[in-house]
């Protein structure tokens, strides 16, 4: 445990999910106090497990689609130095499969919920003249890759990040957004059980020839909230094994050189 975040409280939404659990453990091992938020009550068990490992942690069960629930949850956390808006969900793979209610639900969780969490922590950050927010977006916010409601929300998250950076920079508050590609979380274990070749099919689109590991997401977020990134705000950074660099499958087919 290096302790680079000792004495700092890190609020992590979607804490009970695959990436969320990695983030909680990563920051906890770096000395942070973990404020874990999730709509699934497994988040309480997660916090208890962290405490058993010697990590200071607290948990709140709340659906971030409800601004009132978010307000009440953050009231139990007290001072928050860093906010990681990690919660996200995609329920509708195509527009044809998305009705108005479904659209509203995905926007509420993926975009409105992130706003509600930022709104909850900003007043104390302004008073303290310090703070950092990292919004976990997606490459879907840049490219049409299906899941249109989710993608629209993630594109909105980039715009919200830039607005936060512009308006709150004068208070010493930084806001950045990361854009993961496919991340190796338990959901892919389930999909691979049904189709052993699913990752091989995906990996050919990634210049690095693989998908992203959860700890790689955690390391980038840790950098962005740390003093090492003190001049970085308003950025949207792909963490995608090169997916958004270009269409490597098409490039290989179009060029004579094999690469």
Secondary structure by P-SEA (a helix, b strand, c coil): cccccccbbbbbcccccaaaaaaaaaaaaacccccccccccaaaaaaaaaaaacccccccccccccaaaaaaaaaaaccccbbbcccccccccccccccaaaaaaaaacccaaaaaaaaacaaaaaaaccbbbbbbccccccccccaaaaaaaaaaaaaaaaaaaaccccccbbbbbbbbcccccaaaaaaaaaccaaaaaaaaaccccccccaaaaaaaaaaaaccccccccccccccccccccccaaaaaaaccccc
